[in-house]
């Protein structure tokens, strides 16, 4: 259980707490999103679409984090990013208009996406290659655990205390901010380490990793946007049904992610990616031809569990990258990962109107291209990056 690690003040604990803060704020924001937008503000499909596109723009601009790193240390910028995310969430209820929601969404999203980039960068620098995936699995488990906590808090505040959207948003944002304040008491782990390059770096030897990240972003975006839409639009799932699925996926991720990380460390990233992409091909084809709500629920849960295998992609990069490239490459690949997020939902929305099946067959095709590409992975086991001074 990840709770025992939270008592320490080491590198793993730091990333577990940052994952907790991000999960508490983002889950609070995401769970209320559609109800707040439609029922409270009166937004429609068009304005929600604009809002979702605006949410992805900071992800596309993730490389701009390198500018701020010229003046601020990574560990401190991570905590500032979490605080910014918390501020965006906390302010949401104070600006209940379409443009107000656009503004708070962008503020929240910049904090969220910067925190995600820095989480990857710090994990690359904190963890050794030998147990990188196992420790990252613990971080993902922490995120799932605190997402569940956030969900329970929201249910209690709404159903038992009948609190307003404004209060729930304030609580979600403040919880993230308080965790960031606590993390300022942690040691500066990167002091004395080899410095990271603070400029955009694109290297030919990382081209396969860039390509797999792009495909991953495209494939994941189809799942995030259209898999849940399928459950609601085709199988008439209620809010309660979707909430139950959310709890199941997060619970399973919480328990399984650390073990998946260990398995990846034992059998290797290449085999793990083969399995992930093969299963995704099967899952998306099943989505396309399935006519049962029960089967769709199973596929939704399975898709979320298979996503845990994506830890292997970062593990692959950890083994091929030069240490001084880690931060720059994290920001660049995060931008690459989000390219598809800007245009794909819009484009596939038109495909959806004529054929739901085609949307998921396109996703299966992307997964198949990922599978073929993963056979090109070559990892030199003797290759090394600077090792962490702390072992877990």
Buried (B, 14 or more C-beta within 10 A) or exposed (E): EBEEBBEEBBBBBBBBBBBBBBBBBBBBBBBBBBEBBBEBBEBEEEBBBBBBBBBBBBBBBBBBBBEBBEEBEBBEBBBBBBBBBBBBBBBBBEBBEBEBBBBBBBBBBBBBBBBBBBBBBBBBBBBBBEBBBBBBBBBBBBBBBBBBBBBEBBEEBBEEEEBEBBBBBBBBBBBBBBBBEEBEEBEEBBEEBEEBBBEEBEBEEBEBBBBBBBBBBBBBBBBEBBBBBBBBEEBEBEEEBBBEBBBBBBBBBBEBBBEBBBBBBEEBBBBBBBBBBBBBBBBBBBBBEBEEBEBBBBBBBBBBBBBBBBBBBBBBBBBBBBBBBBBBBBBBBBBBBBBBBBEBBEEBBEBBEEEBBEBBBBBBBBBBBBBEBBEEBEBEEEEEBBEBEEEB
